[in-house]
Amino acid sequence: MALRYLLCLLLFNGVQFAVMDNPSVPTDELDQVNRPMLPLSDPIRLRKTGRSAEIPSDFQVVSENHKTVGEPYIRACYFTDWAHYRQGVGDYEPSDYIPGLCTHILFAFAWMTEDYKMKYYDPEDEEHWGHTGYFKLVNDLKKKDPELKTLIAIGGWSFGTRLFKEMSSTAANRKTFIDSTISFVRSHGYDGLDVDWEYPDASDKENFVQFLKEIRQAFEQESVSSGKPRLLITIAGSAGLGTIQVGYDIPNIAKYIDFIDLMTYDYHGAWETHTGLVAPLFSRPDDDATTKAWNVNFTALYWASMGMPRNKIVIGIPFYGRGWKLADPLMSGVNAPTSGPSPPAHYTLQSGIAAYYEICGLVNEEGTKRTLDPYQYEPYIATSDGIWMGYDDTESIIYKMNWLKQNGFGGAMIWALDMDDFNGICPQHGGQKYPLLNTINKVLSGKIVTPPTTPPPPTTKRNPTTTTAARQTRPPSTSRPAPGFCSGKKDGFYPSPSSCNEFLLCLNNNAYSLQCPDDLEFSAKDGYCTYKWNADCKEAQTTTTTTRAPPRTTTTTRQRPNASTTKTSGGGSFVCPGDGLFADPTDCSKYYDCTGGHAFLMSCPSQLYYNPVINECDWKQNVKCKNNQ
């Protein structure tokens, strides 16, 4: 989804804590048992805990509908349409895909209008001004991969729930959306729709089922009338026990969907004050009644036990890690105390998270210790400078895929293609591209996919400053409008009262400041960033207040120079020694972000100095700087 990149800090750091609703697991809890030691050999079984409160009598383990022998495993891969805005080796294009890697590609994300019709979010996804849109570029992958199915995903975390709630609440609204979906998906040549509603609640439970029933029926009727194969319908499902229990009528949902992509990740992250693994396979002995449910095994078995056929359950695998700064580097295990999120990685540029291709380089650094948790079968690293990161690698994925096969689940879903080592830069894999996804392929299908011997024609990389919806290649500003700006406003985008280059996202009555690419301004009438002459924006001088200025905040302002040599804030010249972050030699509160030979002058929030040791803005007392005394 485009908004996941717009809200990189919000989605993965400031907001995503709500993904795991942290429910208290009732005493009738599932227990993870019979953990296989090396190698995986015995099937995982479900048992009662043996405590006085047992699994309720209506809680039955589903043993039928396992994947049948010979039935191919699903390998569903999300393509994020904002990854091509990243710099350098982080720039991911459809041409980077290798035919055969996935059985399904899910294009993240499309949008919904206020009158409940499906539409693109980013104009770059559609054809315009002679440019081929990303919808077509992704769908054209089927020309070299004829077995591939493509689906358009709609929703996502930052999409919110309002439009889904309103759309599903009446038969007329549902029909409007369903009719527009069939037209939209067919016109782009895709094979189906993925509904990423995060998340339905108790008031949506019946409406969600009715919507799925009606869209499945409409897809079947359209198939008959058009003579084309029926469009697929899939959903993304929660891993939070409380959310599952409240919002999903699992047996009835199962009737209408082709499969469910379980988001079995983000069980832990930097919204917590102690370290934890992003997608543990099992629980730990020291887990309490709540955290005992925060693992892949529990989530998948719970969905199966409540009526979702196992061959429709597709297990989510994160190709990223979650990280922290350790409060004490000597305490570096699971549940160790932390002092905040890990600093932004070089290409994904988000605190508390890093793509696998960013993590793999840390593993081989001097002083870094990698540990495979003996209970949860997922690794973590602790670096010499106190950074802790939990993630999946080839070893943990082998465990998960064997567990998946033993339990008869339908396949694996990965988030996302652009976070695997698609360039083959990780030293431990000998130049192999997509080592994580190829590990999934090897275990599930017995083959490794390699690039074709004849290289594809060169692809022109897109310039993120052309007519594009607002995207960010750096964290957003921490300046916000006065409290109450979004009070009573619908979720959506609004012009900034102080800058034409910035705009505001109102989400659940909270305001978040975002920034357009350089040389573009936010257009109130269009709802996205465009050329200045088209934006018709008159910059006002409205004071803003700064909310929170923690050490991990990076920048509030950016100045764009025209060359690799630029003036320092003190009047001298600054030359980028390479890509990365570098202190301003004349001002402790400023630093340079060097990308592709260009120096971007950045400013820390008030009362903070740039700390070159951690590559972040930090409290003054933590920074050794001789200027600005």
C-alpha positions, -999 to 999 in steps of 0.1 A, spaced: 0 0 0 12 34 -8 3 47 26 26 21 43 56 39 28 41 74 35 37 63 71 69 44 75 74 56 110 37 53 119 31 19 104 62 1 116 70 20 148 44 44 162 11 28 152 17 -8 145 15 -17 182 -23 -19 176 -18 -48 152 -13 -71 181 -42 -63 203 -24 -80 232 -54 -99 243 -54 -119 275 -55 -156 265 -83 -172 284 -75 -203 305 -89 -224 276 -57 -217 257 -39 -236 230 -5 -248 241 24 -253 218 37 -288 223 59 -314 209 85 -289 196 107 -309 173 144 -308 178 169 -309 149 158 -322 125 120 -316 123 105 -350 122 73 -353 142 40 -336 134 29 -308 158 -1 -319 178 -27 -299 197 -34 -309 233 -51 -295 264 -30 -277 288 -37 -300 317 -49 -272 338 -83 -270 355 -96 -247 328 -96 -267 296 -104 -260 259 -142 -255 257 -163 -284 244 -172 -266 212 -135 -259 205 -127 -287 180 -94 -293 163 -99 -294 125 -82 -324 111 -98 -325 77 -90 -303 47 -53 -307 50 -34 -300 18 -35 -332 -3 -5 -350 -17 5 -335 -50 -15 -303 -45 10 -274 -51 18 -252 -22 7 -216 -24 36 -191 -24 18 -157 -22 42 -127 -25 33 -91 -18 46 -65 -42 47 -31 -26 43 -2 -50 64 22 -30 96 2 -29 107 17 -62 111 51 -45 139 38 -24 175 47 -33 203 25 -46 201 -12 -40 168 -7 -21 150 3 -54 127 -26 -63 112 -28 -97 89 -55 -113 119 -64 -136 137 -76 -104 113 -105 -101 125 -139 -113 98 -161 -130 88 -190 -108 95 -175 -74 58 -171 -65 25 -187 -74 6 -155 -66 17 -119 -66 -5 -95 -45 -2 -59 -56 -2 -36 -25 -23 -15 -25 -53 -1 -43 -77 24 -27 -114 31 -23 -132 63 -31 -157 80 -7 -185 65 -29 -171 30 -24 -155 24 -58 -121 8 -63 -93 31 -76 -55 34 -77 -38 52 -49 -5 62 -65 -8 77 -101 24 59 -109 4 27 -108 -17 38 -138 -4 46 -173 1 83 -177 21 106 -199 35 77 -219 47 58 -189 37 23 -183 20 20 -149 30 -4 -122 -3 -23 -124 7 -33 -159 44 -38 -152 35 -63 -125 7 -80 -144 30 -84 -175 52 -107 -154 27 -134 -164 41 -133 -199 73 -149 -187 56 -168 -158 24 -182 -173 14 -201 -141 16 -169 -120 -17 -154 -107 -19 -117 -99 -43 -101 -74 -49 -65 -64 -49 -60 -27 -70 -32 -12 -67 -17 23 -38 -22 47 -32 -8 82 -31 29 73 -62 26 51 -82 24 83 -115 8 88 -141 35 81 -145 29 44 -147 -9 48 -173 -4 75 -194 19 55 -191 -1 23 -201 -34 39 -230 -19 59 -256 -19 32 -265 -40 2 -263 -10 -21 -229 0 -9 -216 -35 -13 -229 -38 -48 -213 -5 -58 -179 -17 -46 -183 -52 -60 -193 -39 -95 -164 -14 -95 -140 -41 -83 -149 -65 -112 -145 -37 -137 -112 -25 -121 -96 -59 -117 -106 -71 -152 -96 -39 -169 -60 -43 -155 -59 -80 -164 -55 -93 -128 -69 -126 -115 -85 -115 -83 -89 -94 -52 -71 -95 -18 -91 -78 10 -67 -64 36 -92 -51 62 -73 -43 94 -95 -52 112 -132 -59 114 -147 -57 149 -179 -71 165 -201 -46 147 -186 -57 113 -187 -95 118 -220 -102 100 -214 -75 73 -179 -89 65 -193 -124 59 -222 -109 38 -197 -89 17 -176 -120 11 -206 -140 2 -219 -114 -23 -185 -108 -39 -179 -145 -43 -213 -149 -60 -207 -119 -82 -173 -133 -93 -190 -166 -102 -218 -149 -121 -193 -127 -140 -172 -158 -149 -202 -175 -165 -212 -144 -184 -177 -135 -196 -164 -170 -202 -133 -162 -182 -119 -180 -152 -135 -169 -119 -117 -141 -101 -100 -152 -69 -110 -137 -35 -85 -138 -6 -82 -120 26 -54 -110 50 -62 -123 85 -52 -110 120 -28 -128 143 -42 -111 174 -64 -135 194 -87 -109 207 -92 -95 172 -99 -129 157 -124 -138 184 -143 -106 180 -142 -98 143 -141 -130 123 -169 -156 117 -144 -181 106 -166 -210 94 -187 -188 72 -157 -168 60 -141 -201 49 -170 -208 26 -163 -179 3 -126 -172 2 -100 -191 -18 -74 -187 9 -64 -165 38 -30 -148 42 -23 -150 79 -3 -121 91 18 -142 115 44 -116 123 48 -84 143 41 -103 175 68 -80 190 83 -47 180 98 -14 192 64 -3 206 74 -26 235 101 -19 261 117 -53 259 132 -73 231 111 -100 214 110 -120 182 90 -107 152 75 -140 142 84 -168 167 73 -203 157 64 -213 193 61 -199 227 87 -197 254 86 -213 289 86 -179 305 56 -166 284 26 -156 305 -10 -163 298 -11 -134 273 22 -138 254 17 -176 251 -6 -168 222 19 -146 204 35 -171 180 29 -186 146 19 -221 158 -8 -208 181 -23 -184 156 -24 -210 128 -38 -238 149 -64 -214 164 -77 -204 129 -78 -241 119 -95 -252 151 -122 -226 147 -131 -238 112 -107 -225 86 -97 -255 64 -59 -260 67 -54 -261 30 -68 -225 29 -44 -212 56 -13 -195 41 13 -187 67 29 -152 67 67 -150 67 83 -115 73 113 -107 52 122 -80 77 133 -78 113 122 -57 143 149 -40 164 157 -20 195 186 -3 212 196 -23 242 194 -5 276 224 -26 287 245 -43 260 254 -70 285 218 -81 286 211 -92 251 187 -121 251 150 -123 245 130 -100 269 161 -78 275 153 -42 285 156 -16 258 160 22 254 141 27 222 139 14 186 169 6 165 181 34 143 169 36 107 186 13 83 203 27 52 177 19 26 143 13 43 150 43 66 126 33 94 134 32 130 129 -2 146 128 -22 114 152 -34 87 149 -55 55 167 -88 54 192 -75 30 201 -48 55 203 -72 84 224 -99 67 254 -75 65 253 -69 103 255 -106 110 291 -108 98 302 -76 115 329 -80 141 313 -82 176 279 -92 164 264 -123 180 237 -143 162 216 -166 184 188 -191 174 163 -191 201 160 -227 212 123 -224 220 109 -202 193 131 -213 164 139 -178 152 172 -160 153 182 -126 167 214 -106 166 231 -83 191 257 -60 177 288 -46 195 271 -12 196 240 -24 214 216 -29 185 192 -60 188 172 -74 159 149 -104 157 143 -117 122 138 -148 100 167 -163 80 172 -194 59 175 -216 90 144 -205 107 124 -206 74 134 -242 69 119 -250 104 87 -231 95 83 -247 62 87 -282 76 63 -273 104 39 -260 77 41 -292 57 37 -314 88 5 -296 97 -11 -297 62 -13 -259 57 -18 -245 23 14 -226 18 34 -194 27 28 -157 22 57 -133 23 59 -97 31 75 -86 9 94 -92 -23 114 -60 -19 128 -70 15 145 -102 5 181 -100 -8 169 -96 -44 203 -82 -55 223 -111 -41 245 -89 -19 244 -109 14 278 -124 18 266 -156 35 246 -167 4 273 -165 -22 256 -141 -45 223 -160 -46 193 -138 -53 162 -141 -31 178 -165 -6 147 -165 18 121 -170 -9 142 -197 -26 145 -215 8 107 -215 9 106 -228 -27 132 -255 -20 113 -269 10 78 -266 -5 85 -274 -42 119 -289 -42 135 -263 -66 155 -231 -65 147 -204 -89 176 -187 -106 177 -157 -130 174 -164 -167 207 -168 -186 196 -141 -210 192 -109 -190 160 -89 -195 160 -56 -213 171 -27 -192 144 -10 -172 144 28 -167 142 36 -131 114 60 -122 122 94 -108 103 98 -76 99 135 -81 77 133 -112 39 134 -110 35 110 -81 14 107 -51 33 118 -20 60 93 -10 88 96 14 124 85 11 131 98 46 112 99 79 85 126 81 87 158 100 80 157 137 63 191 136 26 189 140 -3 214 140 -18 226 172 -36 199 191 -71 193 179 -64 199 142 -80 166 132 -107 166 158 -140 157 141 -124 154 107 -127 123 85 -96 102 81 -77 115 51 -52 141 38 -53 178 44 -31 208 34 -5 218 60 -13 253 74 24 262 74 40 247 43 29 239 7 55 211 6 40 193 36 5 179 42 -13 163 71 -28 129 75 -57 127 99 -61 92 113 -83 84 142 -84 122 152 -46 123 153 -26 145 129 6 133 112 29 156 92 41 142 59 63 157 31 60 158 -6 90 149 -28 113 178 -37 99 203 -61 64 192 -56 36 207 -35 4 193 -20 -27 200 -40 -58 203 -18 -82 198 -47 -64 167 -60 -54 152 -26 -18 144 -36 15 160 -44 19 176 -79 38 203 -97 38 237 -80 19 254 -108 -8 228 -105 -10 228 -67 -23 264 -64 -10 266 -28 -3 298 -10 20 292 19 8 305 52 29 314 82 12 294 108 30 284 140 33 247 147 41 229 179 65 200 181 51 169 198 77 146 213 113 150 205 128 117 215 164 108 207 154 86 178 137 114 159 157 123 129 147 154 109 123 183 108 135 202 78 153 194 46 172 217 21 179 203 -13 213 213 -28 221 209 -65 254 191 -63 275 169 -41 293 200 -27 271 223 -7 274 251 17 275 243 54 253 261 78 285 280 88 292 292 53 319 267 44 317 238 18 307 202 25 316 173 2 299 140 6 325 113 14 300 87 4 264 76 10 252 79 46 247 104 74 274 129 83 276 156 110 276 193 100 311 204 110 298 239 120 265 231 137 258 203 162 221 204 155 225 197 118 238 168 97 239 158 60 222 129 44 243 119 14 225 99 -13 239 93 -47 265 121 -44 239 147 -32 241 163 3 207 170 20 210 193 49 189 180 78 180 196 111 174 179 144 143 188 165 147 215 191 170 207 220 186 177 202 220 173 186 231 149 158 250 120 173 273 104 148 279 74 170 243 62 166 235 81 134 205 98 151 194 130 168 200 126 205 199 145 237 226 171 240 242 155 270 249 123 250 267 141 222 303 151 222 302 182 200 324 214 204 301 237 184 268 253 197 282 255 232 
